[in-house]
Amino acid sequence: MFSAVSLLLLCVGISVAPDLFFSSFPLLKVHMNVKLTQIDASGGEVYGVSNDSNIYHWVNNSWRQVPGELIHVTFGPAGLWGVNRENIILKMQDNNWMNVSGFLKQVDAGGDIFLGGVNAQDNVYCLDQSYIVSGSSCVTFTPLDGDLKYYSCGPESCWGVNRANNIYYRHNVSSMACQGTQWEQVEGSLEMLEVGTDGLVFGVDSEGHVLRREGITAENPVGYFWVPMSFSERFKHVSYDNGSVWLISQDDEVYLSATNPTLWDIIERQNIGEAQG
């Protein structure tokens, strides 16, 4: 059955497929004696950090601790990066954390071999491909206009939210011009959002609801509207990669909502998670 939104789109001449308008995947709570405050999934890898700054990597369907301490971790085409409680930026280089010049409170490595992030004053920065591939610890970040509390990039686009929870899309971002050209405000209100490796965008609002942006294409990179996921649990963080939505609840529990039935079966069969109603 089409939703009211899909019928509206048909009325204005936009063709849609019925399966586009799903509002939820099955939800599973992951039981691994690990609580996380932030999580990042990209390229088949998943990393997270705990309230006491421990770093974890999801390997063979279990969490393995990674040396070091971070309050935010990110993995993507630009590599493995993070920031600690002093807002010092670190990059995993030759299996060791390397301090990188600059200070940020949140970073994102999901862009096409470039880094994005925001500092404690909500200033927005990016680091282009030439610095990423150089392996140098002495780099120069490019400032962007505007203020954001959270900034996330995928292979083709970057999105962010400010302190008022307004949502913005950054136009004309590329690996060699990571700063892009201009902001476009997108309707809606979110606490945070993440851009997946396939360009899909998921976010969490102030009430803990998870939303997905529908209609994103190369011709229409901002999409058409937000679709709420019908989860009974409330969340504070979301990350998406390759059909899997990773979520952090208000009490730091880890949840997974996967369209991949193989992954779902493995997790349930190994008794490391249970389906939620």
SEGUTI-880685 format. One record per residue: residue number from 1; z, x, y of N, C-alpha, C in turn. Coordinates in pm, whole numbers. Layout:
   n    n.Z    n.X    n.Y   ca.Z   ca.X   ca.Y    c.Z    c.X    c.Y
 NUM      Z      X      Y      Z      X      Y      Z      X      Y
...
//
This chain:
   n    n.Z    n.X    n.Y   ca.Z   ca.X   ca.Y    c.Z    c.X    c.Y
   1      0     85   -119      0      0      0      0     88    124
   2    -83     54    222    -86    129    347     38     97    429
   3     85    199    504    194    176    597    140    110    723
   4    232     63    808    190      4    935    114    104   1020
   5    155    232   1012     87    337   1091    -55    356   1042
   6    -73    355    909   -208    376    855   -299    260    892
   7   -245    136    891   -326     22    931   -366     33   1078
   8   -273     83   1161   -304    103   1302   -417    203   1319
   9   -412    313   1242   -518    414   1252   -652    357   1210
  10   -653    274   1106   -778    213   1061   -835    122   1170
  11   -743     54   1242   -788    -36   1348   -856     39   1461
  12   -814    166   1483   -876    243   1591   -988    332   1540
  13  -1027    311   1413  -1144    379   1362  -1121    512   1297
  14   -993    548   1264   -964    674   1197   -952    650   1048
  15  -1032    716    969  -1030    699    824   -914    776    764
  16   -840    711    673   -725    774    610   -727    748    461
  17   -664    835    386   -648    816    242   -510    759    216
  18   -494    668    116   -363    608     91   -255    710     61
  19   -288    820    -11   -184    914    -50   -140   1003     65
  20   -203    990    182   -161   1070    297    -24   1026    348
  21     10    900    324    125    842    389    247    832    298
  22    269    932    212    394    934    138    506    971    234
  23    625    911    211    737    938    300    841   1027    236
  24    827   1055    106    930   1135     41    879   1196    -86
  25    930   1316   -117    916   1376   -249   1048   1355   -322
  26   1050   1369   -454   1180   1368   -523   1270   1479   -467
  27   1399   1451   -460   1495   1545   -401   1590   1595   -507
  28   1612   1727   -508   1697   1790   -607   1796   1882   -538
  29   1924   1871   -575   2028   1959   -523   2039   2081   -612
  30   2027   2200   -553   2028   2324   -629   2171   2372   -648
  31   2214   2387   -775   2349   2431   -806   2348   2580   -842
  32   2381   2664   -746   2381   2807   -774   2501   2879   -712
  33   2604   2802   -675   2725   2860   -614   2694   2942   -489
  34   2587   2904   -421   2549   2971   -297   2528   2864   -191
  35   2598   2878    -79   2576   2791     35   2506   2870    144
  36   2408   2806    210   2328   2875    311   2330   2799    442
  37   2314   2871    551   2303   2810    683   2160   2807    735
  38   2073   2889    675   1933   2895    716   1850   2943    599
  39   1725   2895    591   1638   2929    478   1495   2942    528
  40   1417   3029    465   1277   3047    503   1192   3068    379
  41   1086   2986    366    996   2993    251    855   3022    298
  42    790   3120    234    654   3156    273    590   3241    164
  43    464   3215    134    391   3298     40    454   3305    -98
  44    522   3199   -141    586   3197   -272    722   3262   -275
  45    770   3312   -161    902   3375   -154    997   3287    -74
  46   1126   3291   -109   1227   3215    -37   1346   3305    -10
  47   1388   3309    117   1506   3386    158   1600   3295    235
  48   1729   3328    232   1826   3252    307   1944   3337    345
  49   2024   3287    440   2147   3357    481   2263   3260    476
  50   2381   3314    448   2502   3233    440   2582   3242    569
  51   2688   3164    577   2772   3162    697   2838   3297    723
  52   2862   3375    617   2921   3508    635   2816   3618    641
  53   2691   3580    672   2579   3673    698   2523   3740    574
  54   2561   3697    456   2498   3750    335   2355   3701    325
  55   2268   3786    268   2125   3755    256   2094   3729    110
  56   2014   3624     84   1978   3590    -53   1827   3573    -68
  57   1779   3608   -189   1638   3597   -224   1626   3515   -351
  58   1542   3412   -350   1522   3326   -466   1425   3395   -563
  59   1478   3442   -675   1398   3517   -773   1423   3458   -913
  60   1314   3423   -982   1326   3367  -1118   1426   3252  -1123
  61   1414   3164  -1024   1495   3042  -1017   1645   3068  -1007
  62   1682   3173   -936   1823   3199   -905   1830   3281   -777
  63   1947   3279   -712   1966   3355   -589   2015   3496   -622
  64   1950   3594   -564   1993   3733   -576   2026   3787   -437
  65   2142   3849   -424   2184   3898   -294   2105   4022   -255
  66   2067   4026   -129   1994   4138    -71   2092   4217     16
  67   2092   4350      9   2183   4428     95   2160   4399    242
  68   2268   4407    319   2258   4386    463   2328   4259    507
  69   2330   4237    638   2391   4119    697   2301   4064    807
  70   2268   3935    799   2183   3869    896   2235   3728    923
  71   2202   3675   1042   2229   3534   1069   2101   3451   1061
  72   1986   3520   1062   1857   3451   1049   1760   3546    980
  73   1689   3495    879   1595   3576    803   1461   3504    798
  74   1353   3581    794   1220   3522    786   1128   3612    706
  75   1039   3548    630    940   3621    551    804   3557    575
  76    700   3642    581    566   3592    599    465   3706    598
  77    344   3680    645    242   3785    650    286   3909    727
  78    379   3893    821    429   4008    899    537   4085    826
  79    579   4037    708    681   4107    631    813   4034    631
  80    921   4107    600   1056   4053    594   1134   4102    716
  81   1182   4007    796   1251   4040    921   1380   3957    931
  82   1465   3995   1024   1585   3917   1049   1655   3964   1174
  83   1759   3888   1211   1845   3928   1322   1990   3914   1278
  84   2077   4000   1333   2218   3993   1296   2300   3928   1408
  85   2433   3929   1393   2520   3859   1488   2513   3919   1629
  86   2472   4043   1639   2456   4106   1771   2316   4086   1827
  87   2235   4003   1759   2096   3976   1798   2007   4100   1786
  88   2051   4198   1710   1967   4315   1680   1859   4273   1581
  89   1738   4316   1606   1623   4281   1521   1608   4385   1411
  90   1588   4339   1288   1571   4430   1175   1447   4392   1095
  91   1380   4494   1044   1262   4476    960   1283   4553    830
  92   1246   4491    717   1252   4561    590   1134   4658    582
  93   1165   4787    584   1063   4892    582   1098   4990    471
  94   1009   5005    374   1032   5097    262   1165   5068    193
  95   1191   4938    171   1310   4890     99   1441   4916    171
  96   1434   4938    302   1555   4955    383   1539   4877    514
  97   1651   4827    566   1646   4760    695   1634   4863    808
  98   1535   4842    893   1509   4930   1006   1535   4854   1135
  99   1619   4910   1224   1640   4849   1355   1513   4860   1439
 100   1478   4749   1502   1359   4744   1587   1403   4717   1731
 101   1337   4779   1826   1377   4763   1966   1367   4617   2009
 102   1465   4577   2093   1468   4439   2141   1584   4362   2083
 103   1607   4243   2139   1714   4155   2094   1662   4012   2087
 104   1681   3948   1972   1641   3809   1952   1749   3737   1871
 105   1758   3605   1888   1852   3528   1808   1784   3457   1691
 106   1651   3444   1698   1574   3378   1592   1434   3439   1589
 107   1385   3465   1468   1253   3525   1452   1175   3449   1346
 108   1042   3462   1353    956   3395   1255    837   3486   1225
 109    817   3514   1094    711   3605   1050    593   3531    989
 110    582   3400   1014    480   3319    949    342   3328   1010
 111    328   3392   1127    198   3402   1190    106   3499   1117
 112    -18   3504   1162   -120   3589   1099    -94   3736   1135
 113      5   3793   1065     50   3931   1084     97   3953   1228
 114    174   3859   1281    246   3881   1406    380   3810   1397
 115    471   3847   1486    607   3796   1485    631   3713   1610
 116    706   3605   1595    748   3525   1709    899   3514   1710
 117    957   3482   1825   1102   3466   1829   1152   3430   1967
 118   1283   3399   1973   1347   3365   2100   1477   3444   2112
 119   1518   3471   2237   1642   3546   2258   1756   3451   2297
 120   1871   3508   2329   1990   3428   2360   1973   3343   2485
 121   1880   3381   2571   1855   3304   2693   1739   3205   2674
 122   1691   3190   2551   1580   3100   2515   1445   3147   2569
 123   1436   3275   2608   1305   3331   2641   1226   3350   2512
 124   1095   3329   2520   1008   3333   2402    928   3462   2402
 125    917   3524   2283    844   3651   2271    760   3650   2143
 126    661   3740   2142    587   3766   2019    554   3914   2008
 127    525   3957   1888    492   4097   1860    360   4099   1786
 128    257   4161   1846    123   4147   1788    101   4239   1669
 129    -13   4221   1607    -44   4284   1480    -38   4436   1486
 130    -79   4495   1595    -83   4642   1603     56   4701   1585
 131    159   4638   1639    296   4687   1620    347   4659   1479
 132    307   4546   1424    352   4509   1289    304   4613   1187
 133    177   4649   1193    121   4739   1093    155   4885   1121
 134    203   4915   1240    235   5054   1273    357   5104   1197
 135    448   5012   1163    571   5052   1095    670   5120   1187
 136    644   5117   1317    731   5185   1413    851   5097   1448
 137    963   5162   1478   1081   5089   1524   1081   5072   1675
 138    994   5144   1744    985   5137   1889    865   5051   1926
 139    891   4925   1960    783   4830   1984    804   4760   2118
 140    700   4694   2165    706   4618   2290    668   4473   2264
 141    763   4384   2284    737   4241   2267    666   4184   2389
 142    578   4089   2365    506   4021   2472    578   3893   2509
 143    616   3875   2637    684   3751   2677    585   3635   2693
 144    631   3516   2659    556   3394   2681    625   3314   2791
 145    550   3234   2863    613   3145   2961    688   3034   2888
 146    785   2975   2955    860   2865   2896    988   2910   2829
 147   1070   2812   2792   1198   2836   2726   1207   2754   2599
 148   1245   2818   2489   1261   2750   2361   1387   2800   2292
 149   1448   2714   2212   1561   2757   2129   1516   2792   1988
 150   1395   2747   1948   1343   2775   1814   1192   2779   1820
 151   1133   2879   1752    988   2901   1758    940   2939   1619
 152    835   2872   1572    784   2897   1437    632   2900   1438
 153    576   2990   1358    431   3006   1352    381   2999   1209
 154    259   2947   1194    186   2950   1069     62   3034   1087
 155    -31   3027    992   -151   3111   1001   -242   3076   1118
 156   -235   2952   1165   -327   2909   1270   -258   2853   1393
 157   -126   2835   1390    -62   2766   1502     84   2806   1517
 158    138   2782   1636    280   2803   1664    338   2680   1732
 159    460   2645   1693    530   2529   1747    671   2572   1787
 160    733   2495   1878    869   2525   1915    942   2403   1969
 161   1074   2417   1983   1156   2312   2045   1249   2377   2147
 162   1279   2303   2254   1369   2356   2357   1508   2293   2345
 163   1597   2326   2439   1735   2276   2432   1744   2125   2446
 164   1644   2064   2507   1640   1918   2519   1577   1854   2396
 165   1544   1937   2295   1480   1892   2171   1337   1843   2192
 166   1277   1880   2305   1135   1852   2325   1052   1945   2236
 167    939   1897   2191    854   1969   2096    729   2018   2168
 168    690   2145   2137    573   2202   2202    484   2273   2100
 169    353   2265   2128    251   2336   2051    190   2443   2141
 170    170   2565   2084    112   2675   2161    -35   2690   2127
 171   -120   2684   2227   -265   2692   2206   -314   2837   2199
 172   -420   2857   2118   -499   2980   2114   -418   3104   2078
 173   -329   3089   1981   -253   3203   1930   -335   3274   1823
 174   -335   3407   1824   -405   3485   1721   -330   3615   1697
 175   -371   3687   1594   -301   3811   1558   -309   3917   1666
 176   -419   3919   1741   -435   4018   1846   -402   3964   1985
 177   -374   3835   1994   -331   3773   2120   -223   3671   2086
 178   -109   3726   2040     -3   3640   1986     60   3550   2091
 179     40   3583   2220    102   3504   2325     32   3371   2348
 180    -93   3355   2298   -164   3230   2320   -194   3208   2468
 181   -222   3081   2504   -263   3054   2641   -179   2948   2712
 182   -138   2842   2643    -69   2734   2713      9   2647   2615
 183    107   2575   2670    188   2482   2592    132   2341   2603
 184    144   2266   2495    116   2123   2499    238   2051   2441
 185    299   1962   2520    413   1888   2468    366   1783   2369
 186    438   1775   2258    408   1680   2151    518   1575   2150
 187    481   1449   2130    582   1343   2132    685   1363   2022
 188    805   1314   2046    911   1326   1947   1026   1411   1996
 189   1129   1423   1911   1249   1499   1944   1303   1562   1816
 190   1318   1695   1816   1363   1768   1698   1464   1876   1737
 191   1557   1902   1646   1650   2014   1662   1584   2146   1627
 192   1504   2145   1521   1431   2264   1477   1309   2220   1398
 193   1215   2313   1381   1097   2284   1301   1045   2413   1239
 194    964   2399   1137    901   2513   1071    756   2480   1038
 195    669   2580   1057    528   2568   1022    508   2635    886
 196    447   2563    791    424   2617    657    303   2707    650
 197    286   2772    536    174   2864    518     39   2794    520
 198     38   2662    497    -87   2588    504   -101   2511    635
 199    -12   2538    730    -21   2476    861     56   2347    877
 200    112   2292    767    191   2170    779    321   2200    854
 201    369   2100    927    488   2117   1011    594   2016    969
 202    714   2067    942    829   1984    910    939   2013   1012
 203   1022   1912   1043   1130   1932   1137   1251   1847   1103
 204   1361   1875   1171   1486   1800   1155   1529   1750   1291
 205   1563   1620   1300   1606   1567   1428   1759   1576   1443
 206   1811   1527   1554   1953   1541   1585   2043   1461   1492
 207   1987   1364   1420   2065   1285   1326   2052   1335   1183
 208   1979   1446   1164   1965   1504   1031   1852   1449    949
 209   1765   1369   1010   1648   1319    938   1538   1426    935
 210   1465   1432    825   1355   1526    809   1224   1453    837
 211   1138   1514    917   1010   1454    951    896   1551    922
 212    781   1495    888    661   1574    864    551   1529    960
 213    480   1626   1015    370   1596   1107    244   1565   1027
 214    185   1450   1052     63   1409    981    -60   1428   1068
 215   -173   1449   1001   -301   1452   1069   -340   1586   1128
 216   -270   1695   1092   -305   1827   1145   -433   1878   1080
 217   -531   1911   1162   -657   1968   1116   -700   2075   1215
 218   -806   2149   1180   -858   2250   1273   -908   2185   1401
 219   -964   2065   1390  -1014   1994   1507   -902   1929   1587
 220   -791   1896   1520   -679   1831   1587   -550   1901   1545
 221   -524   2020   1598   -413   2103   1549   -274   2047   1577
 222   -261   1949   1667   -130   1891   1694   -103   1768   1606
 223   -203   1723   1531   -184   1608   1444   -175   1478   1520
 224   -130   1371   1449   -128   1237   1507     11   1179   1528
 225    104   1199   1432    233   1134   1441    331   1198   1343
 226    461   1166   1360    565   1214   1272    598   1108   1167
 227    611   1151   1041    648   1061    933    786   1101    881
 228    885   1011    883   1018   1045    831   1018   1050    679
 229   1086   1147    623   1107   1157    479   1229   1072    443
 230   1217    989    342   1324    893    313   1431    953    223
 231   1498   1058    271   1609   1119    199   1739   1051    241
 232   1827   1027    145   1957    969    179   2050   1074    241
 233   2033   1200    202   2113   1310    256   2067   1343    398
 234   2157   1398    479   2122   1444    613   2120   1597    614
 235   2027   1655    689   2003   1799    685   2006   1860    824
 236   2019   1995    826   2017   2067    954   1907   2173    959
 237   1844   2201    844   1740   2304    843   1638   2271    735
 238   1511   2303    763   1403   2278    667   1304   2393    671
 239   1244   2423    557   1133   2519    549   1038   2471    440
 240    910   2498    458    809   2445    366    711   2554    324
 241    677   2553    194    577   2648    145    516   2594     15
 242    384   2580     14    309   2555   -109    364   2436   -188
 243    383   2323   -120    426   2202   -187    574   2189   -209
 244    653   2284   -163    798   2280   -181    869   2276    -45
 245    953   2176    -27   1034   2162     94   1176   2207     61
 246   1221   2314    124   1356   2365    106   1442   2316    222
 247   1562   2267    191   1646   2202    291   1790   2252    282
 248   1856   2256    398   1998   2289    406   2070   2166    461
 249   2169   2118    386   2243   2000    429   2344   2034    537
 250   2409   1931    591   2507   1952    696   2626   2035    646
 251   2652   2032    515   2762   2113    459   2712   2236    384
 252   2592   2283    422   2534   2410    376   2490   2412    230
 253   2474   2297    168   2420   2291     33   2267   2304     40
 254   2210   2363    -67   2066   2385    -72   2000   2274   -154
 255   1894   2218   -100   1818   2114   -168   1671   2155   -174
 256   1602   2100   -274   1459   2126   -291   1387   1995   -317
 257   1276   1976   -248   1191   1861   -271   1051   1915   -299
 258   1007   1906   -425    885   1974   -467    781   1877   -518
 259    656   1895   -474    545   1819   -530    491   1887   -656
 260    536   2010   -679    491   2085   -796    576   2045   -917
 261    523   1967  -1011    604   1920  -1124    653   2033  -1214
 262    578   2143  -1221    620   2256  -1304    749   2317  -1251
 263    755   2339  -1119    876   2394  -1059    993   2299  -1078
 264    968   2172  -1060   1073   2071  -1077   1128   2074  -1219
 265   1040   2077  -1319   1082   2077  -1459   1163   2202  -1493
 266   1120   2317  -1443   1191   2442  -1472   1333   2437  -1418
 267   1348   2391  -1295   1480   2388  -1233   1573   2292  -1306
 268   1523   2173  -1340   1607   2077  -1412   1637   2124  -1554
 269   1537   2184  -1621   1556   2228  -1760   1658   2340  -1768
 270   1661   2429  -1666   1757   2538  -1666   1893   2497  -1611
 271   1907   2367  -1582   2035   2312  -1539   2088   2381  -1413
 272   1998   2411  -1321   2042   2470  -1195   2027   2372  -1079
 273   1996   2248  -1113   1986   2146  -1009   1986   2008  -1069
 274   2015   1909   -986   2016   1771  -1035   1943   1681   -936
 275   1871   1583   -990   1797   1491   -905   1892   1406   -825
 276   1851   1376   -701   1931   1293   -614   1867   1155   -602
 277   1952   1055   -588   1902    918   -578   1839    890   -443
//
